[in-house]
Amino acid sequence: MPIQVLLNILIAFLWMFLQEQWSALSFIGGYIVGFIILFMIRRFLPTSFYGKKLVAIISLLLVFIRELVLSSITVTKQILQPKIKVTPGIFTIKTELEGELEVTLLSLLICLTPGSVVVEIAPDSKTLFVHAMDIPESSESVIKSQKIFEKAIKEVTR
């Protein structure tokens, strides 16, 4: 996959240099042309076409942005209330992910969403201990977002 990305960037630069003016727009056009060329010759490449992984990465990024906005709104609502009614605590999450990369990525995505922090990962890498700002609301939302994150991470890494 990395060789395909480099080849696509090389095609984009060649396309840009063949234009009258060098600009970001001509580079983007060249990147699109290179993407199409690589898609057409995908049978002759030693690895699978990187377009699928690119779509999966963009999908994971969009899922993270959505969860970030939703959890930020929830945390902001709790902070702006005249009397804060939160019950912080630690709960566990079981995961189906395998490998250090997948588990680390999941824990980082959970930590980056406001209101929850991964405190520890069990030695078997199947259990995450998460500290949440408000257990009744946060635990359900973190578990729901964790399942969404898991699905998106599996698409990217497998």
N, C-alpha and C positions, 0 to 999 in steps of 0.2 A: 504494500500500500504506500509506503513513503516514497518509493521510486515513482509511482504514478503521480503523486502530488508534485514532486520535483519536475517530472516531465511536463506536467500541465503548466507549471509556472514558467518553464523554459519556452513552451509554445506561446504563452501569453507575452513574454518578453520579445520573442521573435516577431509576433504579430504587432506589438507596439512599435518596434524599431522599423517595421516596414510601412508604417503610417507616416503621413506628412508631419504630424505633430505628435510629440510624446505627451501623453496625458493619462490620468488614472482611468478615464473612460475607455480609452483604447486598450489599456491593460485588462480591464474587466471584460471588454469584448473579446480580447484574445484568450482570456481564461475560459470564457464560455465556448469559444471555438475549440480550444484544447480539450475541454470536457467532452464535447461532442465527438471529437476525433478519438479520444481514449475510449469512449463508449462504443464506437464503431469497431475498434480493434481489440475489444476486451477478451475475445476468445484466444488471442495470441499472447496475452500477458500471463506471466506465471502465477500471479495471485488474483483473487477475485477483484472485481471492479470496486473502486473506493467510493463510488457514489452512494452505495447503500450505507456505508459507515458514516459518510458525511451527513446524510439525512437523519440517521440515528443520533448523531452528536447534536445536530440542530434541534431535534425533538427533545433530547435531554435538557438542553439549554432552555428551551421554551417551557418545559415542565418545571424546571427550577425557578424561572422567573415568575411563573404563575403562583407557585407555592410561596415564594418570597413575598410577593405582593399580598396574598391572602393572610399569611401569618403576620406581616407587618401591620395590616389593618386591625387584626385581632389584638395584637400587643398595644397598638395605639389606643384602641377603644378601652382597654383595661387601664392604661395609664391615665387617660383623661377623665376617668370617673372620679367624682368627688371622694368617694370612699373605696379604696382598693380592696377588692375581695378576691385574693388569690390564695391558693393552697399549693405551694411549691412541693416538689417531691421527686423521687427517683423511681423509674419503672423500667422493665426489661422489654426488649424487642427481639423476637426470634427472626433470623434472616435465612434465606435460602441461597444467598450468594456464596460463591466459592472463590478462594484466592485472596491474597492480600490487597491487590489492586481494587477489586470490586467492593470489599468490605470497607476499605479506606475511603473510597469515593462516596459510598453511602453515608459513612459517618461524617465526612466533610460537608456533604449536602445537608444533612440534618443539623449540623452545627451552624451552618450559614443562614438557616432560616431562623428568624427571631423567636425567642421564647423557649428554645430547647438547645441542650448541649449534650453531646455524647461524653459521658464521664469515663467509661472504661469499656473495653472489648474483652469478652471472655477468652481464655486461652484456645478454645476450640473455634473461635472466629464465627460462631453461629449466634451469639447472644450479645446484644448491645445494651449497656446500662445508660439510660438517658435521664438527665435532669430537666424537668419542665417547670415553667413558671407557674402554670396552673394545671394541676393534674386532671380534674374532671374534663376540662375542655381540651387541653393540650395533648393528653395521651391519645385520645381518639383521633385528633387531627394529625399527630405525628405518625401514628400507625398507618393511617390512610395515606399520607404522603409518602411514607416509607415503602408501601406496596407499589405506588406509582413510580417512585425512584428506582426500586428494584427492577421493575419491568424495563424501564428505559436504560438502566445500566447493563442489563443482560443483552439488550439489542446492540449496545455499543461495543461491549467486550467479547461477545461470542459470535 
